[in-house]
């Protein structure tokens, strides 16, 4: 009898334990749902500093108890340098950029006074407003968990955000480039400046007759789109582009190419104080694009996790450097029209002649997708600053077509534009200039 009674009691307690466990799990699920719903319906708070509009909100809940926040920059989600306590962390979106005298300070924070003095305080205030609304919108059943999970960040995040003196402090940068100071004589006769990488230089094409050793070293060509625009408009165009140039090593910082050191392209461009147009082609070397293409030609599948993670890392770093470049272009005293060229598609959809070189249809699709992602960042960043961002149309003239605009695999500069490809880029830029002048 005692044994039966004991079994009944044990079974009863087991059923009660299962009920309590089920209830506890249900409470956790409801709490998570409450937090998710609160995050979804809570409006972002607007912070305005130095004329720039930042939306302050909260990221999706995480299973970890601490970690970085998020910054949405040109459509790319970048982790903050700061780490926050709690599963719900700040999410900041640079939603509107206004070109004014405080813009570069807002990005770089190089001066002891001004915009950076109030940036951290305003971000902290915006986060406080966000978390208060999150708590008010939390479901009653999850109130205790909301208080514990969200308030752990609500109380600690403002102190961290107040330490932010600039946007670079928030998202970090691979290099902190000094203020560019132009050196050398002024270039008053220049009407347009072209800056960038080997695409803008005209790599693999005929050199400019009588060009300097520096121009030949950088691969600048008589068939580049800079020369096409010069001939079409009777302009004096200063082409500063150089093979292998990136934003940090070429445009905003010095570049060493084949043993020769070059000044930052923007520093030379600033000497052309009367130039009314600046055209830029940059990004491929920042993302190590040549290595991406080579890897995709040697592996059956280049859309693997490791390569994708590497691409995303390079793209995130490029986005931060791109913001630095755009802010410095916007701060130029003569306020030229700025055109940021997107990249052309050199491949097309079918492998064709690229198949024997190892580029399958699937790998070509991966490369085109990543190229489109880079172009989206270029276009969105340019639009935020009010700059134009055309994409040259190479449709029907990719590498394996009867009349390609792209140099072949055996050419001096494979996948770079031919003379006709350079002309197509010039026509895209010319179309923008016509629209701007209309």
N, C-alpha and C positions, 0 to 999 in steps of 0.2 A: 504493500500500500504506500509506504513511504517513497519507494522508488518511483511509483506512478505519479505521486504528488510532485516529487522533485522534477520529473520530466515535464509535467504540465507547467510548473513555474518557470522552468528553463525555456520551454517553448514560448510561453507568454512574453518573457523578457526578450527573447530573440525577435518576436514579432514587433514588440515595441521599439527595439533597437533599429530594425529595418525601417519602421515608420519614421522614426526620428531622423535616420540617415537620409531617407527619401525626401523628407521635409527640408532637411538642411541643404541637400543638393538642389532641390527646387528653389530654395531661397537664394542660393548662389546664382542659379541660372536667371532668376527674376532680377537679381541685383545687377548682373552683367547686362541684361536687356535694358534695365532702367538707365544705366550709365550710357549705353549705346544710343538709346532713344534721346536722352538728354543732350548728348553730344550732337546728334543729328539735327535737333530742332533749335538748339541755342544759336542765335545769330552771332557772327563774328563782330568783335569790337573794333572800331576804326581809330587808329592813332595817326596823327599828322605831325610830322617833324621835318623841318627844313623844306617844307613844301612837298614832301613825299608822303604818300598814303600807304600805311601798313595795316593789314587786317590781322587782328590778334584773336586766335581761337584755340581750340584744344585738339590734340591728335586723337586718333582712335586708341581705346584702352589697350594696354600691353599686359602680358602676363608677368613681366619683370617688374621689380619694385623700384628701379631707378634706370635712367638712361637719357639719351639726348632728346631735345625737342626737334621740331622740323621747321625748315624754311623753304617756302615755295619760290624758286628763282627761275623765271623763264620756263615754267612748266616742269622743272626738275625738283624733286624733293631731296633737299640736302640736310644732313644731320647738323645740329648746332655743336659748337665747341663745348658749350655748357652742358652739364649733366644735371637732371632734375630728379628729385625724389618723388616716388609715387607712380602708379600705373597710367595716369593721365597727365600729359605734358603739353607745354605750349606749342602751338603751330602758328607760324607767322607767314604772311603772304604779302610780297611787295606788289601791290595792286595798281599803283599809279605813280609814274615818275614824272616830275616836273623839272625841266631844265632851268636851273637858276644858279646863282653864285655860290650857294651852299651845298650843291649836289656832290661835288668831289669830297668835301669834308664829311658829308653824311656817309659816303661809301668807305673812306679811308680813315677818317678820324685822326688827322695829322696835326691838328691845331689844339691848343689848350682850352679854347673857348669856342662857343658857337653851337652848332647842331648837336655835336656829340655829347655836350654837357647834359642835354635833356632827353636824349634818345632812350637811355636805360630807364629813366624815371617814367617816361610815357609808356614804354613797353610794359613795365611793371603795373602801372595803373590800368592799362588795357586788359592785362591778364586777370587782375582782381575783379574787374567788371564781368569778365567771361565766367570765372568760377562761381561768382555769386549767382548768376543766371543759371548755371549748370545745377547748382544745389536747389534752387527754387523749382526747377523743372524735373528733378529726380522723383521717381515714384516712391510712394510712402513705404511700401514694403522693403525698399532697398535703402531707406534713409540712413540707417546706421552704417551700411557699407559705403554709401556715397560720401558720408562725412569722413570716414576713415581713409578711403581711397583718394578722393578728390582733394580734400582739405590738406592732406599731407603735401600735395604739390602747391595748393593755393597759398599756404603759409611760407613755403620755402622758395618758390619760383620768383616772387618779386625781388627778394634780396639778390638772387643771382642775376636777374635781368638788369638791375640797377648798375651792375658792373660793366654793362655793355656800353662802349664809347663810340662804336661805329658798326656798320654792317659787316665789315671785315672781322671785327671782334666776334661777331655772332656766328658767322659761318666759316671763318678762317680762310687762309689763302696759302698756297704752296710757297709763294715768294712775296715779300713785301717790297715793292719796287719804290725807289726814291722818286721824289718829284723830278720830272723831266725838265732840264734846263737847256734850252737851245744854245749851241756853241757854233761859231762860224759866221760867215757873212750872210746877210739877208738875201733872199731870192725873190725880188719884187716882180719879176716878169712871169712867174709861174701862175697859171690860171686853174690848173687841176692837179691833184696829187693822187697817185695810186700806191697803196701799201698792201703788203701781204706776203703770201708764200709763192711756191713755184708756179701755181696756176696763174697768178697775176704777173709773174716775171716772164712767162712764156717759155718754160723749160723745154728743151729739146728742139727748139726752133732756131732759125737763123739769127745770129747776134746783130745788134745795131752796128752799122758800119762806123768805124772810128770810135767805138765806145771805150770807156775807161776800163782798166783792169778790174775794178770793183764791180762794174756792171757785168762784165764777162764772167767773173767769179760767181756772181749771184744768178747767172743764167737769164739775164734780161734780153728780150728778143725784139727784133724789128717787127715781128708779127704779133706781138702781144696786144691785148685789147687796149692797153694804154696808148699805143701807137695808132691803133685804129681810131680811137676817139680824138686823138690829136689831129689826124688827117681829116676826119669828117667835120670837125668844128673849127679848124685852124687855130687850135690851142697850143700853148706850150705846156705839155704834161710832164710832170716830174714822176718817174716811175722808181719807187724805192723798194719794190718787192724783191725778195731773195729766196732762193731755194732753201727749204727746211725751216723757214721762219715760223715762230709761234708768237703768241701774245707776249709771253714773259721773256722769250729769247728772240727778239727781232723787232717787235712793234713797240713795246714799252720798256724793254731792256736791251742791252747790247747783244749782238749775235756774232759768234765766231764761226766762219764758214771756210773750209779748206785753208785754215791757218790765217785767214785775214779777219780782223775784228772790225765790225761795223757799229756805228752809233745807232741808238734806238730810232726806228723809222719815224716815230711821232716827233722826236726831237728835231729831226731834219725837216719834217713837214711844217713844224711851227715857224721855221725860218721863211717859209713861203706865206707870209702874212696876208697876201692879197689873193690867195687861191680861194675860189668860191665853191669848189667841189672837192670832196675827198671820197675815194672809192676804195673799198677794202675787200680782199678775199683772204680769209683766215679760218683755221679750225681743223683742217685735215692733219697737219703735223702735230697740233696739240693732242689729237686723239691717236697719234701714231698709226695713221690710216694705212700706210704702206705695209706695216707689219700685219695689220688685220687682213689685208688682201692676200698677203703671202701665206698666212696661216690657213686661210680658207681654201687655198689652192693645194694644200698638202694634207688635209685631213678630211675624212668622209663627212664629218658634221662639225661645223665651227660655231654652232648655236649651243654649245655646252655651257654648263654653269660657270666654269672658271673664266671662259672668254667673255661671257656676258657680264660677270662681275667686274672684270677688268675694264670693259667698255664703259660701264656705268660709273666706275671710279674716275676714269679719264674725263668723261662727260661732265661729272660734277665739278671737277677741278677747272675744266674749261669754262663752265658757266660762271664761276666766281671771277676768273680772270677776265672774262668777256664783260662782266659788269664793270670792272675797273676800266677797261678800254673804253666802253661806251660813255662812262662818266667823264673821262678825260677828253674825249671828242666833243662832248656836249659843253665842256668848259672852255673850248678854244675861243679866244677873244674875237676873232673875225666871224664866228658862227657860220661856217660853211655848210652847204648841203652835204649830207653824209649818205652814202649808199653802201650797204653791207650786202655783198653778193652771196647768194646761196650757191651750193655746188650743183653741177649738172649730174645726170645719171649716165655713167660711161658704159654700163653693162647691158641694159635691156632685160627682158624677161627670160629669153631662151639662151642656153649656154653657147650654141653655135660653135664658133672657132675657139671659144674658151674651154670647151669640154676637154680637149686633149691636154690643156694646161692644168687640169685638175679642178676647175671651177664648175661644180655641178649646179643644177637648177636650184636645189635646196640651199646651197651655200651662197649662190647669187642673191636669192631672196633675203637671206640674212644680211648680206652686205648692203643691199638696197634699203632694207628696213632701218639699219643703223645710220645710213646716210640720210634718210628721211628724218630720223630723230635729230641728227645734228642740224639739218636745215630748219627744223621746227624751232630749235633753240635760237638759231641765228635770226629767224624771222620774228619770233616773239620778243627777243631782246631789242631788236631794232625798232619794232612797233612801240615798245614801252617808252622809247626815247624820241619817237616821232621821226625816225629815220626810215628810208625806203630799203626794201630787201627783195630785189627781183631774183628769179631763178631762170637761168638761160635754158632754152628748150632744145634738147638734143634728141627729141623723139624721132625715130626713124633714121638716126645717124649715129647710133651707138657703135661699139667697136666692130662687131661682126656684120655690119650692114654694107651695101655696095659703096656708099659714100660716107665713110665714118668721119665724125668730128673729133675723134679720139685717136691718139697715136697707138699703134699696135704693140704687141708684146716684144717685138724685135727692135722697136724704135729706141731712140736715145732716152726718152722719158715716157714709158708705157702708161696708158690711161690718162695722160695729160692732153689738153686740147691741141688739135692741129691748128693751122692758120685759119681754117674755116670755123673751127670751134671757138677760137679767140674772137673771130668776127661775130659769132652768135652771142657771146658774152657782151661784146661792145654794143650790139643792137638792143639787148635787154636793158643795159644801162642807159642807152640813148632814149629808149622809150620812157624810162622814168624821168629823165631830164626834160623831155618834151611835156610830160604831164605836169611836172612841177612848175614849168614856165608858162603853161597855158593859163 
